[in-house]
């Protein structure tokens, strides 16, 4: 068993470059832990991307907790390590700034009964 912690539940249809056959979509959703997000993309197929606008950022010592309203609907909370946040000057970004967040495919959990 693994501690779940804070998680985001998203409709599969709202996620870029996540290929699921139409017959397999149905009511399935993706669960992504807040720690699963990164601002740095690897540029390969082992990750998905989410684009949205920053609505809130809170420095919490070893990390930043950010809230993002997604372009395709919904909102997420992401926890970004302070070292990574410094590389992207996260502390200088204002509400409304467009961000692209990345998640490795192995950090995704597909769920059906929510």
C-alpha positions in Angstrom: 0.0 0.0 0.0 1.1 3.5 -0.7 0.0 6.7 1.1 -2.1 8.7 -1.4 -1.8 12.2 0.0 -3.1 15.1 -2.0 -4.4 14.0 -5.5 -5.9 15.6 -8.6 -8.7 13.8 -10.5 -9.0 14.7 -14.2 -11.2 13.7 -17.0 -9.1 11.8 -19.6 -10.5 13.9 -22.4 -8.9 17.0 -20.8 -5.3 15.7 -21.0 -3.0 16.4 -23.9 -1.1 13.6 -25.6 -2.7 10.9 -23.5 -3.9 8.3 -26.0 -6.8 6.1 -25.0 -8.9 4.3 -27.5 -12.4 5.9 -27.8 -14.0 2.7 -26.6 -11.8 2.8 -23.5 -12.6 6.3 -22.4 -16.1 6.1 -20.8 -16.1 7.5 -17.3 -12.5 6.8 -16.7 -10.4 9.5 -15.0 -6.8 10.1 -14.2 -5.5 10.5 -10.7 -2.3 12.5 -10.3 -0.6 13.2 -7.0 0.4 16.9 -6.5 4.1 15.8 -6.3 3.8 14.1 -9.7 4.0 17.4 -11.6 7.1 19.1 -13.1 7.7 22.3 -14.9 10.5 20.8 -16.9 9.4 18.7 -19.8 11.6 16.0 -21.2 10.2 16.3 -24.8 9.6 12.6 -25.2 6.6 10.4 -25.1 7.0 9.2 -21.5 5.0 12.1 -20.2 1.7 14.0 -20.6 1.3 17.8 -20.5 -1.3 20.1 -19.0 -1.6 23.7 -19.9 -3.3 26.3 -17.8 -3.1 29.6 -15.9 -1.5 30.1 -12.5 -4.1 31.1 -9.9 -2.1 30.8 -6.7 1.4 30.0 -5.5 2.5 29.4 -1.9 6.1 28.9 -0.8 6.3 26.1 1.7 10.1 25.8 2.4 11.2 22.8 0.4 8.5 23.2 -2.2 5.9 25.5 -3.8 2.2 24.6 -3.8 0.6 26.0 -7.0 -2.9 26.1 -8.2 -3.6 26.1 -11.9 -6.9 26.5 -13.9 -6.5 24.1 -16.9 -7.3 25.3 -20.4 -9.4 22.2 -21.1 -11.4 22.7 -17.9 -10.8 21.8 -14.2 -8.1 22.9 -11.9 -5.1 21.1 -10.3 -2.8 21.6 -7.3 0.8 20.8 -8.0 3.8 20.7 -5.6 7.0 21.8 -7.2 10.4 21.3 -5.5 12.0 24.7 -4.6 15.1 23.9 -6.6 13.0 23.3 -9.7 10.9 26.4 -9.0 14.0 28.5 -8.8 15.1 27.4 -12.3 11.7 28.7 -13.6 11.6 31.9 -11.5 8.3 30.7 -10.0 8.5 33.3 -7.2 8.2 36.1 -9.8 5.2 34.7 -11.7 1.9 36.5 -11.2 -1.7 35.2 -11.3 -2.8 34.5 -14.8 0.7 33.5 -16.1 0.3 30.5 -18.5 2.2 27.4 -17.4 2.8 24.0 -19.0 3.0 21.2 -16.4 4.3 17.7 -17.2 3.7 14.3 -15.6 5.5 11.1 -16.3 3.2 8.4 -17.5 4.3 6.1 -14.7 2.9 8.6 -12.2 -0.6 8.4 -13.6 -3.3 6.2 -12.1 -6.4 5.4 -14.1 -9.6 5.2 -12.0 -13.2 4.4 -12.9 -15.3 4.6 -9.8 -15.2 8.1 -8.4 
